[in-house]
């Protein structure tokens, strides 16, 4: 199964990643991206 982001969700995700990478710290940004990627992967494997 392939996922598709709603345009508003995609924009919100991008803003969150930018915020965490710039305002918080790069490690937080990487952890956020990994968590979202993991959740998407699980939804793809178990729709």
N, C-alpha and C positions, 0 to 999 in steps of 0.2 A: 504494500500500500504506500502510495506517495502522499505526502502532506502538501498543503498549499496554505500560505499565510494570507489572512485577510489584510488588505492594505493598511488599515488602521492598526492592526495588531503588529504588523511588520514594522511600522513606524515607531510604535511604542517600544517594541523590543530593541530596535536600533538606538533609540534614545536612552533606554536603560543601560545598554552595553556601554555607550559613550560615557554616560554618567559614572558608572562603576569604574571604568578604566581611567577616567580623568580625575573625577572628584574624590572617589574612595581610594582605591589602589588597584594596580593591575591584577593582583592575585584574586581580589574579589570579583573583578570583571571576568577573569578566566573561569572561576568557579561558577559564576552565574551562567555563562555560555555552556559549560559542561553540564550543568543541571538541566537546562532547557533542552539541550541536545539529547541528553539521556531520556528525558520525559517523552520527547518526540519519537525517539527510537522505540521506546516501549509501546507507544500508541500504534506505531507502524507494525510491530511484531504481534500485538494483541489488540486488534481493532474492536 
